Each structure stands twice: as structure tokens, then as C-alpha cells.
Amino acid sequence: MEVLEAQQGTYQLEDYEKMRESFDWEQTKEAFSWHRTGKVNIAYETIDRHVDEGRGNKTALLYSDAKREERYTFQDMKDKTNQAAHMFKEMGVEKGERIFIFMPRSPELYFVLLGAIKVGAVVGPLFEAFMQDAVRARLEDSEATTIVTTPDLVSRIPHDDLPALKRIIVAGEQDLPAGDIFISLDEKMKAASTDDSALEWVDLEDGFILHYTSGSTGKPKGVYHVHHAMLQHYQTAKWVLDLREDDVYWCTADPGWVTGTSYGIFGPWLNGATNVVRGGRFSPDDWYGTIDKYNVTVWYSAPTAFRMLMAAPKETLDKHDLSSLRHILSVGEPLNPEVVRWGWDVFQHRIHDTWWMTETGAMLICNYPSEPIKPGSMGRPIPGVDAAIIDDHGNELPPNEMGNLAIKAGWPSQMRKIWNNEPKFNEYFAIEGWYVSGDTAYRDEDGYFWFQGRNDDVIMTAGERVGPFEIESKLVEHPSVAEAGVIGKPDEIRGHIIKAFIALRSGEEESDELKEEIRKFIKTELAAHAVPREIEFKDKLPKTRSGKIMRRVLKAWELDEPTGDLSTMDDN
Ligand code: WTA
């Protein structure tokens, strides 16, 4: 068994075993102000606390994209987020209201997201690639009252049929579309006060964020998190990211996904680190350039990105000085041992895998800088959290046996509900005392967990989580498509790609042009990242007698594997 030894050095988590024995979450509370007030606000703790404790002049945000390059101190961030908070308050936004944020990365995204949380609202980040139907589904389900967006994206917000939606706030200098519903972000921000008075103190169990994510059946679900989560954002960013105040930290995830909020906003800033945000698209030259330019010390990214960097020409790597890096981490998909070895070769650092989910709110199973790494393993549970492999009845399985990866229920950043969908929420906790993740894994004799796969049909493609159902539903809206089944097909770089099996309506001709047209249909109506890279036409699709497409059979076809029990299949 390959083991990479613990790193020499001093780390925030010095002795894993000892901390597992002695730690409880009450200790973390002392870092924050509610210890004094009994009330909290995660946005205050993230930004304002640093100003109140004398760190106002420290750089909080280093933002850049192809056009802009800006730097904000904690004092600047406090002023800007206060202005956003006043803007929302003056519009009459009330505690608990859902405010959606639908914009590409920019400093303004961070101002409005934190400003909304300051007034006690629940923010809903939406990935910029979503098209009209995806936007509608999320706004409808959450009954959002407000959405903040940019001129490029505003036409994708279908406000006529969303009765709850009262305000569309548009950033940028362009003229607003006609209608009372449209408001200029720049004007309102300029006019707003920077004082503290818009800040609402709330309870630990009050909500602050709603992240929509995909399952294998049904519509996207709104995963609801409460201010309490900050304990775990703070503590894991300390232990696992090993963040200190002098770190320059870069999380490559977009805030439309949970990694981009928990560890692109809260984890680093709760610890007072300098946070790098790079807008625009991925390119190896740009990414290495970002590390070089800002002297990034701690870097949190994903296996697909590492694999794409691996495939880039060596000259791209050699052009840049990456010696500032001291700690590298990964999340979202299985991290191949090969990638860990590559990281060791090119950066002289071990890449540390971390495991968690939108529903878990923060990291749960991780590798630590002070501990040995087994390449291919996700690591061990953080102190304060218990994980196990259980069978379908809740019995814990012995080492090296594969089963359901489950977490002892009740950690601070655990989701508190699925918006409007209690049955869905309860499914995760159907086995008394446990949260069942939907991943299969095993645990070895040393307590390290090894990921084996999803036991549902959720597709992880290029680190993004995509539900087959939403794509299938859209596909069958295309006039040529009769039936569609969508699966993840293993792919060397992206982990999985999206593959659609399609049965055409009678009279329709199979052609490459039609495949292209169907792809374009998904891209313009749903989202670019949901487009099936591969489409295969079939005369008919395998279905159960109740008419459900059997994705399991599609997967077996794809992988040339036995199709298993077909007794429920409809053979007409
Ligand atoms: C997968 C992302 C293997 C897993 C933070 C999980 C991983 C899903 C790892 C959640 C890992 C996450 N190794 N697989 N280290 N981390 N996953 O909600 O299948 O977008 O259930 O959260 O990603 O995806 P989500």
C-alpha cells in the first residue's frame, strides 16, 4: 500500500488523534461574537469582525478577470456589504426572504451576497450558465422575491409567470429594461449608507443560504443551511485548509456551487485570510498565472481541473513560478492516485483530498497536512464528526466491506431542510441516527475511507453535479424526441461525461445535424454544462412496466456489462 508520509512543519491541526478525542463544537463558538451576545450573523463574522478586531486594513479580496483588477480590504468589504444591506432594507426585504444572485464572478457578487445575509435574508446563488427553464424552476420553488443579475443574464429571468418575484436588480451601467420591477444596483449602492445599522442579529438556527442541487429523480432540490454552519466552515478551513491570516488562498469553484460559497467565501474569510477570486474561463496558462501573480499559498480545486493541467504542455507550467504554494487540496470527484503523484512531481506537494456534499454544508472526510496520505483515499472524518459504512438496515460493516457511506446525524453545517420538500429531506435520514450520503465506499483498517461510486444516478461531470431527470425532461420537450435516458459515461479527464440515449418520434430521421440541434436545444434552454456530449439514437429505451426509463440498463449497455435483473422491464 502506497503511503505518503506526514509533512514536516507546524500545522493548525497538529495531532489528529488527540483532537478527535478531545474536541467538541462548543469550543469553536468561542471564536465568535455570539459568545457575548447570544446572537449571530455569519456575514458579520466573515467580514466586520476583522475590522472590529483591528484587521480592517488587511486585504480581504484580490479580484481579477480579463478586464478588471481590484483589491478590497476588510474595511472596504464591510462598507460595501453594508451598502448592499441598506439597499435591501430600504426596498423592504425582510428576514427569511429569498434573494437570488445570478451573476458571473465579480466583486459585486460578493457585496450583494453578504449584504443580503446581513439583513437576515436567505441567499440563493445561481450558476451563470443556467438558462431560462433552469432559472424558472429554482425561482418558482423557492418563491424568491428578489434577484440580482447582470445585463447579459437578465433576459433569462422569466418574471411574467413568477408571482412572488418583486425586484430584479441589475448591475452595470447599461440602461435598464422597461418596467417597475427593474432596479439599478449601481444607483442604489451609491446612494446607500455604509453604517452598521442594517445588520440583523439572528439565531444560530436561522437560515442564510439555499443551494439548489440535483438528485437522480425529480426537480432540483433546495438545500437549506443555517448560520450555525459557520462553526464548521471556520473550523475545517483552519484544520484542513490550514489557513492562517497571512495566507493568500484561492478556491477555484464558482459561488453558484457550494464549494464556491462554503470555501470561496466563508471558510477563508472567517479565518481572516486573503481570498483570491479569478473571473473568466479556465485555461492552464491563466490558472498558473493566477498562482504566480498573487503568490497563492493555499489552493483548493478539483480533480478535473488537475487532470486538465496535467494534460497541458510542459512549457505552460515552466513559464510560471509556483513556489509560493504550500498546501493543495481537492474536492468533488474521486482524486486518482495518478493525479496525486503528478502533484508531487510538479509542485513538490501532496494533493489533499476532501469529501463532502451540498447537503453536508462543509467538509466531513479529509486528508490533513500533518497526517499520512494514502493516494486514492478521501481520508478520515474531521474531529467532531463520526462516519461509518453501513448496510441498508443501519448495521455498521467491518473494515474493507463496501456499503453506504453514512454520517452520524447532527453536525453543525448539516442541511436543516429541503425547501418545500419534507419527504425528500426525510429520505436522507431514513435510517435512525444516520445521514445516508448516496455514495458507496469502504473503510480500511486504519480508518481511511475509499470512495467507490454513487449508488444513485447522479452524474458528477467535471466536478459539477448534474441530475439526469432535469436533462431528460428537457430532451423530451424537443419536437423530434419521443423518449430520453441520460447517464454518466466514464471519461479520463472529466470523470464522467453526460450521455443521452434517445428514441425519436416516428417519422424522424437520425442524423448528426439532429444531434447537434438537440445539443443546442439543451444549451439554450437549460444550461451549457448540462449538454450531452454524446447522443446515441435507439429504436426504443428499456423501461419498467410503470414506464420509468431504466438507466441501469443504459449504463450496462454503455459499459458492455451484464444488465442484471430485468424482471421489472416492460418488454412490449
Ligand atoms: C462526490 C461537492 C469522490 C460524491 C462538495 C458526493 C466526491 C458528491 C468527493 C457531492 C471526493 C465529493 N471523492 N467523490 N473527495 N467529494 N464527491 O453536492 O459523489 O456538488 O456525493 O458537493 O460529489 O457533490 P456536491
Boltz pocket constraint, residues with backbone or C-beta under 6 A from the ligand:
constraints:
  - pocket:
      binder: B
      contacts: [[A, 213], [A, 257], [A, 258], [A, 259], [A, 330], [A, 331], [A, 332], [A, 333], [A, 334], [A, 335], [A, 353], [A, 354], [A, 355], [A, 356], [A, 357], [A, 358], [A, 359], [A, 378], [A, 437], [A, 438], [A, 439], [A, 451], [A, 453], [A, 454], [A, 460], [A, 463], [A, 464], [A, 465]]
      max_distance: 6.0
